[in-house]
C-alpha cells in the first residue's frame, strides 16, 4: 500500500534544512520587532509624508508631460525650419544659375554689339 501523506523531504544539497528550533526560539522577538515596525510605519506623520510625496510625484509627472509636449512642439518647429531652409537653398541655387545664364547672355550680346 502507498502512503498518501508521506512526509516531504528535500534531498537538494544546495538547500539547507529549515531551522525550526531557531525560528521557534526567536519567534516572539521577531513578532515584537514586526509590531514595532508596523507601529512606526503606520503613524499619522508617515501617512502625511506619503501624501506629500505623492503630491510631489504628481507634480513631477505633470511637469514631465508638459516638457514632453514642449519638446514635441520644438521638434515640429525644427522640422519646419529645416524644410524652409532647404527650400531657400534650392531657390538660391536657381537664382545663381539664372544669374550665370544672364551674365553669359549679356556677354554674348556685348560681343555681338561690338562686332557689328
Kinemage of the C-alpha trace (Angstrom):
@kinemage 1
@onewidth
@group {chain A} dominant
@subgroup {mainchain}
@vectorlist {calphas} color= white
{ca unk a 1} P 0.000 0.000 0.000
{ca unk a 2} L 1.237 3.502 -0.945
{ca unk a 3} L 1.318 6.149 1.756
{ca unk a 4} L -0.682 9.200 0.653
{ca unk a 5} L 0.565 11.579 3.338
{ca unk a 6} L 4.253 10.769 3.332
{ca unk a 7} L 6.499 13.489 4.755
{ca unk a 8} L 8.117 15.670 2.138
{ca unk a 9} L 11.869 15.594 2.319
{ca unk a 10} L 14.295 17.678 0.383
{ca unk a 11} L 17.384 15.944 -0.901
{ca unk a 12} L 18.747 19.002 -2.663
{ca unk a 13} L 22.342 19.551 -1.468
{ca unk a 14} L 22.052 23.310 -2.144
{ca unk a 15} L 19.123 23.825 0.222
{ca unk a 16} L 19.696 23.665 3.939
{ca unk a 17} L 17.030 22.219 6.208
{ca unk a 18} L 14.696 24.709 7.875
{ca unk a 19} L 15.965 25.536 11.399
{ca unk a 20} L 12.611 25.201 13.156
{ca unk a 21} L 14.103 25.228 16.630
{ca unk a 22} L 15.825 28.562 15.965
{ca unk a 23} L 12.681 30.017 14.429
{ca unk a 24} L 10.559 28.922 17.378
{ca unk a 25} L 13.140 30.197 19.876
{ca unk a 26} L 13.347 33.658 18.302
{ca unk a 27} L 9.714 33.804 17.212
{ca unk a 28} L 8.494 36.147 19.961
{ca unk a 29} L 11.267 38.679 19.291
{ca unk a 30} L 10.529 38.531 15.552
{ca unk a 31} L 6.834 39.196 16.208
{ca unk a 32} L 7.661 42.064 18.599
{ca unk a 33} L 10.011 43.634 16.057
{ca unk a 34} L 7.371 43.309 13.353
{ca unk a 35} L 4.806 45.014 15.613
{ca unk a 36} L 7.207 47.889 16.333
{ca unk a 37} L 7.933 48.285 12.636
{ca unk a 38} L 4.233 48.297 11.805
{ca unk a 39} L 3.564 50.869 14.527
{ca unk a 40} L 6.254 53.226 13.203
{ca unk a 41} L 5.188 52.900 9.575
{ca unk a 42} L 1.500 53.324 10.350
{ca unk a 43} L 1.849 56.651 12.172
{ca unk a 44} L -0.017 59.792 11.053
{ca unk a 45} L 3.299 61.536 10.329
{ca unk a 46} L 4.300 58.792 7.911
{ca unk a 47} L 0.886 58.897 6.221
{ca unk a 48} L 1.170 62.682 5.856
{ca unk a 49} L 4.667 62.314 4.464
{ca unk a 50} L 3.423 59.764 1.944
{ca unk a 51} L 0.655 62.145 0.884
{ca unk a 52} L 3.198 64.925 0.408
{ca unk a 53} L 5.455 62.628 -1.604
{ca unk a 54} L 2.512 61.504 -3.734
{ca unk a 55} L 1.595 65.148 -4.409
{ca unk a 56} L 5.181 65.961 -5.372
{ca unk a 57} L 5.320 62.940 -7.662
{ca unk a 58} L 2.070 64.004 -9.341
{ca unk a 59} L 3.542 67.480 -9.909
{ca unk a 60} L 6.681 65.935 -11.375
{ca unk a 61} L 4.624 63.742 -13.699
{ca unk a 62} L 2.652 66.766 -14.888
{ca unk a 63} L 5.869 68.727 -15.427
{ca unk a 64} L 7.356 65.799 -17.321
{ca unk a 65} L 4.300 65.554 -19.562
{ca unk a 66} L 4.472 69.309 -20.226
{ca unk a 67} L 8.180 69.038 -21.039
{ca unk a 68} L 7.473 66.201 -23.459
{ca unk a 69} L 4.759 68.283 -25.144
{ca unk a 70} L 7.120 71.251 -25.460
{ca unk a 71} L 9.885 69.057 -26.879
{ca unk a 72} L 7.434 67.705 -29.437
{ca unk a 73} L 6.495 71.240 -30.461
{ca unk a 74} L 10.169 72.229 -30.708
{ca unk a 75} L 10.862 69.195 -32.898
{ca unk a 76} L 7.985 70.157 -35.206
{ca unk a 77} L 9.280 73.741 -35.432
{ca unk a 78} L 12.799 72.473 -36.186
{ca unk a 79} L 11.408 70.290 -38.943
{ca unk a 80} L 9.527 73.264 -40.426
{ca unk a 81} L 12.679 75.422 -40.232
{ca unk a 82} L 14.740 72.704 -41.904
{ca unk a 83} L 12.236 72.416 -44.738
{ca unk a 84} L 12.172 76.231 -45.152
{ca unk a 85} L 15.992 76.352 -45.200
{ca unk a 86} L 16.127 73.601 -47.825
{ca unk a 87} L 13.597 75.494 -49.973
{ca unk a 88} L 15.601 78.733 -49.591
{ca unk a 89} L 18.802 76.905 -50.588
{ca unk a 90} L 17.035 75.475 -53.656
{ca unk a 91} L 15.813 78.933 -54.654
{ca unk a 92} L 19.289 80.381 -54.091
{ca unk a 93} L 20.835 77.762 -56.389
{ca unk a 94} L 18.186 78.504 -59.029
{ca unk a 95} L 18.853 82.267 -58.729
{ca unk a 96} L 22.601 81.658 -59.097
{ca unk a 97} L 22.058 79.529 -62.201
{ca unk a 98} L 19.797 82.214 -63.708
{ca unk a 99} L 22.353 84.930 -62.876
{ca unk a 100} L 25.149 82.952 -64.565
{ca unk a 101} L 22.926 82.369 -67.595
{ca unk a 102} L 22.032 86.088 -67.760
{ca unk a 103} L 25.709 87.030 -67.474
{ca unk a 104} L 26.629 84.647 -70.300
{ca unk a 105} L 23.827 86.062 -72.474
{ca unk a 106} L 24.818 89.683 -71.729
{ca unk a 107} L 28.469 88.941 -72.523
{ca unk a 108} L 27.339 87.300 -75.768
{ca unk a 109} L 25.145 90.317 -76.578
{ca unk a 110} L 28.041 92.708 -75.857
{ca unk a 111} L 30.332 90.742 -78.173
{ca unk a 112} L 27.727 90.798 -80.925
{ca unk a 113} L 27.245 94.582 -80.459
{ca unk a 114} L 30.984 95.248 -80.618
{ca unk a 115} L 31.435 93.044 -83.701
{ca unk a 116} L 28.615 94.752 -85.622
